[in-house]
């Protein structure tokens, strides 16, 4: 489409300067950063909001609206793309990405918020005039007026295939997930339509902020004294913040005595720390420690027993984040930058080893909604050798009688049970699975074991996977 912003104005029609809306301009800038730089919204948005507040452009309500516009648009991108496709006369790939971002922001306001229709359209057209020019603003206006002719349910009826004709594509459009992700999650979850719909719905909900009180440095009771704080569901160290709670305003978080950590991650660290051992319990290893959340909790738990933690992270800048998370730990610890597949330590020298391996991140789509659109099936092949290599090295690193925890923030079977089964069958070190379920006391619906898969819709956590493995020879 040609840009008509420089065409002469019609006689007698005075030019009106577009009105800049700081909230929507900021949301647009965040979406452009996500698209152009493969940035993550949870990393891009906070500094943009902070700058806007410092400049006096924003108050709390403005920040909340900008956050909703960014995250809502990213979560529902798949559904909105289907709607926009039905309202334009060309393939979406031929629509310039900045134009598509403005359109998507407008569609979210029309179909995903309570903003009145006329306000959603006019605000989006004004945004287009500011960031795209008058010519493209006319295109945005025309498309959004078509979208405004129906509500979300009506559009879904029009753009999603019937469930009976194509269940996976129906769910993909209705719940805004790529089809391959729907298929993978359904395979991992098992069961019928109700369960997968609940899971996909949970992926599109705004996650709570969960804190961890690091043992020996803070307590859950201390954190519960904060405004908007309520107890965690499963971890004795977890505290949840109600909507609007700001972790950075909490003294224990600022001091590093507490941190932001999903309850699923806490449960993984606790299960490894509490797994029964044969023999001493003096040396622990976190073999994939970045960015440091689990290492900080493990370090605190180890300190209570007089054990030492070695935290290893391949990337130096992430090792720096680990060191920051562990600073002030009451017990002995060491942070190194090392490749976990090529151990920089002697074999069979640890009592407990955790490897929370790099993965597709399909278990954290609530927190990183843009990840669902970036990942491809082919990514699984790229992670597979690394995941197996890290688990083999972990089994070599633990002594006979010690325990390895293999964890990943993905429920994809190719990243969970397939990895564990393959490594155990190869028999690099004689090992056996330990039933992890009793170590997650009080947590329901953990399946048949011996490994554990957590789910957002069942447990309110990220979809963390854990297999505990004891070396026996």
SULTA-V731744 format. One record per residue. RES is the residue in three letters. SS is DSSP state (~ for helix, > for strand, _ for the rest). PHI is phi in radians with two decimals (NA if undefined). D_LAST is the distance of its C-alpha to the last C-alpha in whole Angstrom. Layout:
RES_SS_PHI_D_LAST, RES_SS_PHI_D_LAST
//
This chain:
UNK___NA_67, UNK___-1.37_70, UNK___-1.54_70, UNK___-1.72_74, UNK___-1.12_74, UNK___-1.75_76, UNK___-1.18_79, UNK___-1.08_82, UNK___-1.35_83, UNK___-1.17_85, UNK___-0.99_89, UNK___1.47_89, UNK___-1.92_85, UNK___-1.17_84, UNK___-1.32_81, UNK___-1.96_79, UNK___-1.15_76, UNK___-1.10_73, UNK___-1.56_71, UNK___-1.42_68, UNK___-1.82_66, UNK_~_-1.01_63, UNK_~_-1.13_61, UNK_~_-1.31_61, UNK_~_-1.12_61, UNK_~_-1.11_58, UNK_~_-1.06_56, UNK_~_-1.08_57, UNK_~_-1.06_56, UNK_~_-1.12_52, UNK_~_-1.14_52, UNK_~_-1.13_53, UNK_~_-1.10_50, UNK_~_-1.09_48, UNK_~_-1.36_49, UNK_~_-1.38_50, UNK_~_-1.95_47, UNK___0.95_45, UNK___-1.33_45, UNK___-1.81_43, UNK_~_-1.03_46, UNK_~_-1.23_44, UNK_~_-1.75_44, UNK_~_-1.37_48, UNK_~_-1.17_50, UNK_~_-0.97_49, UNK_~_-1.15_51, UNK_~_-1.12_54, UNK_~_-1.15_54, UNK_~_-1.08_54, UNK_~_-1.10_57, UNK_~_-1.12_59, UNK_~_-1.16_59, UNK_~_-1.11_60, UNK___-1.44_63, UNK___1.41_64, UNK___-1.41_64, UNK___-2.17_61, UNK___-2.07_61, UNK_~_-1.05_58, UNK_~_-1.18_60, UNK_~_-1.09_60, UNK_~_-1.10_56, UNK_~_-1.12_55, UNK_~_-1.17_57, UNK_~_-1.06_56, UNK_~_-1.10_52, UNK_~_-1.11_53, UNK_~_-1.10_55, UNK_~_-1.21_52, UNK_~_-1.20_49, UNK_~_-1.10_51, UNK_~_-1.12_52, UNK_~_-1.19_49, UNK_~_-1.07_47, UNK___-1.74_50, UNK_~_-0.97_50, UNK_~_-1.10_50, UNK_~_-1.15_52, UNK_~_-1.17_55, UNK_~_-1.05_54, UNK_~_-1.13_55, UNK_~_-1.18_58, UNK_~_-1.08_59, UNK_~_-1.00_59, UNK___-1.31_61, UNK___-2.00_64, UNK___-2.12_64, UNK___-1.80_66, UNK___-2.63_63, UNK___-1.07_59, UNK_~_-1.03_57, UNK_~_-1.10_56, UNK_~_-1.63_59, UNK___-1.57_60, UNK___-1.00_59, UNK_~_-0.92_56, UNK_~_-1.08_58, UNK_~_-1.13_61, UNK_~_-1.12_58, UNK_~_-1.11_56, UNK_~_-1.11_60, UNK_~_-1.06_60, UNK_~_-1.11_57, UNK_~_-1.05_58, UNK_~_-1.16_61, UNK_~_-1.12_59, UNK_~_-1.09_57, UNK_~_-1.14_60, UNK_~_-1.31_62, UNK_~_-1.85_59, UNK___-2.09_57, UNK___-2.35_59, UNK___-1.67_62, UNK___-1.09_64, UNK___-0.99_67, UNK_~_-0.96_68, UNK_~_-1.11_70, UNK_~_-1.22_69, UNK_~_-1.11_65, UNK_~_-1.21_67, UNK_~_-1.13_70, UNK_~_-1.14_67, UNK_~_-1.21_65, UNK_~_-1.18_68, UNK_~_-1.10_69, UNK_~_-1.04_65, UNK_~_-1.06_66, UNK_~_-1.10_69, UNK_~_-1.23_67, UNK_~_-1.78_64, UNK___-2.12_66, UNK___1.91_69, UNK_~_-1.10_72, UNK_~_-1.09_72, UNK_~_-1.23_68, UNK_~_-1.08_69, UNK_~_-1.14_71, UNK_~_-1.11_69, UNK_~_-1.03_66, UNK_~_-1.06_69, UNK_~_-1.13_70, UNK_~_-1.17_66, UNK_~_-1.18_66, UNK_~_-1.16_69, UNK_~_-1.19_68, UNK_~_-1.06_64, UNK___-1.20_66, UNK___-1.33_68, UNK___-2.56_65, UNK___-1.66_62, UNK_~_-1.08_59, UNK_~_-1.05_59, UNK_~_-1.14_61, UNK_~_-1.15_60, UNK_~_-1.08_57, UNK_~_-1.04_59, UNK_~_-1.49_60, UNK_~_-1.85_57, UNK___-1.68_54, UNK___-1.17_54, UNK___-1.02_54, UNK___-1.01_51, UNK___-1.16_52, UNK___-1.42_52, UNK___-2.71_49, UNK_~_-0.97_47, UNK_~_-1.18_45, UNK_~_-1.20_48, UNK_~_-1.01_49, UNK_~_-1.14_47, UNK_~_-1.08_46, UNK_~_-1.30_50, UNK_~_-1.11_50, UNK_~_-1.89_47, UNK___0.98_47, UNK___-2.28_44, UNK___-1.02_43, UNK_~_-0.99_43, UNK_~_-1.15_40, UNK_~_-1.22_38, UNK_~_-0.98_40, UNK_~_-1.08_38, UNK_~_-1.14_35, UNK_~_-1.12_35, UNK_~_-1.14_37, UNK_~_-1.08_34, UNK_~_-1.23_31, UNK_~_-1.33_33, UNK___1.29_35, UNK___1.46_38, UNK___-1.70_41, UNK_~_-1.19_44, UNK_~_-1.06_44, UNK_~_-1.14_40, UNK_~_-1.19_40, UNK_~_-1.13_44, UNK_~_-1.12_43, UNK_~_-1.13_40, UNK_~_-1.12_42, UNK_~_-1.11_45, UNK_~_-1.12_42, UNK_~_-1.07_41, UNK___-1.71_45, UNK___-1.57_45, UNK___-1.24_46, UNK___-1.31_42, UNK___-1.24_43, UNK_>_-1.50_42, UNK_>_-2.02_39, UNK_>_-1.82_39, UNK_>_-2.14_36, UNK_>_-1.53_37, UNK___-1.34_34, UNK___-0.93_33, UNK___1.43_35, UNK___-2.18_37, UNK___-2.68_39, UNK___-2.22_39, UNK_~_-1.06_40, UNK_~_-1.08_43, UNK_~_-1.07_44, UNK_~_-1.19_44, UNK_~_-1.20_45, UNK___-1.32_48, UNK___-1.41_49, UNK___-1.11_51, UNK___1.23_50, UNK_>_-1.69_47, UNK_>_-2.35_45, UNK_>_-1.10_42, UNK___-1.20_39, UNK___-1.45_37, UNK___-2.22_34, UNK___-1.45_33, UNK___-1.18_34, UNK___-1.80_35, UNK_>_-1.66_36, UNK_>_-2.40_40, UNK_>_-1.77_42, UNK_>_-1.79_45, UNK___-1.14_48, UNK___-0.93_50, UNK___1.69_51, UNK___-1.16_49, UNK___-1.97_48, UNK_~_-1.00_45, UNK_~_-1.13_47, UNK_~_-1.51_49, UNK___-1.65_47, UNK_~_-1.02_47, UNK_~_-1.10_43, UNK_~_-1.25_42, UNK_~_-1.07_45, UNK___-1.51_43, UNK___1.43_39, UNK___-1.37_39, UNK_>_-2.40_38, UNK_>_-2.61_38, UNK_>_-1.54_38, UNK___-2.74_35, UNK___-1.01_34, UNK_~_-1.15_33, UNK_~_-1.09_30, UNK_~_-1.14_29, UNK_~_-1.09_29, UNK_~_-1.12_27, UNK_~_-1.08_24, UNK_~_-1.12_24, UNK_~_-1.15_25, UNK_~_-1.10_22, UNK_~_-1.10_19, UNK_~_-1.13_21, UNK_~_-1.75_21, UNK___-1.12_18, UNK___-1.15_17, UNK___-2.06_14, UNK___-1.80_12, UNK___1.80_14, UNK___-1.18_16, UNK___-2.44_18, UNK___-2.13_20, UNK_>_-2.30_19, UNK_>_-2.06_19, UNK_>_-2.30_19, UNK_>_-1.87_21, UNK___-1.47_21, UNK___-2.39_24, UNK___-1.43_26, UNK___-1.21_30, UNK___-1.55_32, UNK___2.12_31, UNK_~_-1.09_31, UNK_~_-1.18_28, UNK_~_-1.08_27, UNK_~_-1.14_30, UNK_~_-1.23_29, UNK_~_-1.08_25, UNK_~_-1.08_27, UNK_~_-1.19_29, UNK_~_-1.19_27, UNK_~_-1.10_25, UNK_~_-1.06_28, UNK_~_-1.09_29, UNK___-1.81_26, UNK___1.32_26, UNK___-1.62_23, UNK_>_-1.88_24, UNK_>_-1.96_23, UNK_>_-1.83_23, UNK_>_-1.91_25, UNK_>_-2.02_25, UNK_>_-2.48_27, UNK___-1.16_28, UNK___-1.43_32, UNK_~_-1.00_34, UNK_~_-1.19_36, UNK_~_-1.29_33, UNK_~_-1.06_32, UNK_~_-1.12_35, UNK_~_-1.15_35, UNK_~_-1.11_32, UNK_~_-1.04_33, UNK_~_-1.15_36, UNK_~_-1.15_34, UNK_~_-1.55_33, UNK___-0.99_36, UNK___1.57_37, UNK___-1.02_33, UNK___-1.26_33, UNK___-1.94_30, UNK___-1.24_29, UNK_>_-2.73_27, UNK_>_-2.51_28, UNK_>_-2.01_28, UNK_>_-2.31_28, UNK_>_-1.69_29, UNK___-2.66_26, UNK___-1.44_24, UNK___-1.14_21, UNK___-1.48_20, UNK___-2.27_21, UNK___-0.94_19, UNK___-1.67_22, UNK___-2.39_19, UNK___-1.22_16, UNK___-1.14_13, UNK___0.98_10, UNK___-1.90_14, UNK_>_-2.13_14, UNK_>_-1.57_14, UNK_>_-2.35_15, UNK_>_-2.36_16, UNK_>_-1.99_19, UNK_>_-2.21_20, UNK_>_-1.65_23, UNK___-1.38_24, UNK___-1.01_27, UNK___-2.74_29, UNK___-1.26_32, UNK___1.29_33, UNK_~_-1.18_34, UNK_~_-1.50_33, UNK_~_-2.12_35, UNK___-1.19_39, UNK___-1.12_41, UNK___-1.54_40, UNK___-2.22_40, UNK___-1.08_43, UNK___-1.19_43, UNK_~_-1.10_40, UNK_~_-1.12_41, UNK_~_-1.56_43, UNK_~_-1.58_41, UNK___-1.26_38, UNK___-2.27_38, UNK___-0.97_36, UNK___-1.10_35, UNK_~_-1.07_34, UNK_~_-1.05_31, UNK_~_-1.16_30, UNK_~_-1.24_30, UNK_~_-1.39_28, UNK_~_-0.96_25, UNK_~_-1.10_24, UNK_~_-1.15_24, UNK_~_-1.08_22, UNK_~_-1.19_19, UNK_~_-1.13_19, UNK_~_-1.17_19, UNK_~_-1.20_16, UNK_~_-1.05_14, UNK_~_-1.13_15, UNK_~_-1.13_14, UNK_~_-1.19_10, UNK_~_-1.23_10, UNK_~_-1.45_12, UNK_>_-1.58_10, UNK_>_-1.36_9, UNK_>_-1.06_6, UNK_>_1.64_8, UNK_>_-1.47_10, UNK_>_-2.22_12, UNK_>_-1.92_13, UNK_>_-1.87_17, UNK_>_-1.74_18, UNK_>_-2.27_22, UNK_>_-2.71_25, UNK___-1.58_29, UNK___-2.65_29, UNK___-1.60_29, UNK___-1.07_30, UNK_~_-1.05_27, UNK_~_-1.20_27, UNK_~_-1.86_25, UNK___-2.05_23, UNK_~_-1.11_22, UNK_~_-1.10_22, UNK_~_-1.14_20, UNK_~_-1.09_17, UNK_~_-1.08_17, UNK_~_-1.08_18, UNK_~_-1.18_15, UNK_~_-1.19_12, UNK_~_-1.19_14, UNK_~_-1.21_14, UNK___1.15_10, UNK___-1.04_10, UNK___-2.40_6, UNK___-1.11_5, UNK_>_-2.65_7, UNK_>_-2.48_10, UNK_>_-1.26_13, UNK_>_-1.86_15, UNK___-1.18_19, UNK___-1.44_20, UNK_~_-1.07_24, UNK_~_-1.11_24, UNK_~_-1.50_23, UNK___-1.97_27, UNK___-1.03_29, UNK___1.48_32, UNK___-1.48_32, UNK___-1.49_33, UNK___0.92_32, UNK___-1.69_29, UNK___1.42_28, UNK___-1.48_26, UNK___1.23_23, UNK___-1.32_20, UNK___-1.47_21, UNK_>_-2.31_24, UNK_>_-2.15_27, UNK___-1.57_30, UNK___-2.41_33, UNK_~_-1.02_37, UNK_~_-1.39_39, UNK_~_-1.72_37, UNK_~_-2.13_35, UNK___1.23_38, UNK___-2.06_35, UNK___-1.12_34, UNK___-1.45_32, UNK___-1.38_28, UNK_>_-2.00_25, UNK_>_-2.49_22, UNK_>_-2.13_18, UNK_>_-1.77_16, UNK_>_-2.30_12, UNK_>_-1.75_9, UNK_>_-1.40_6, UNK___-2.04_4, UNK___-3.02_0
//
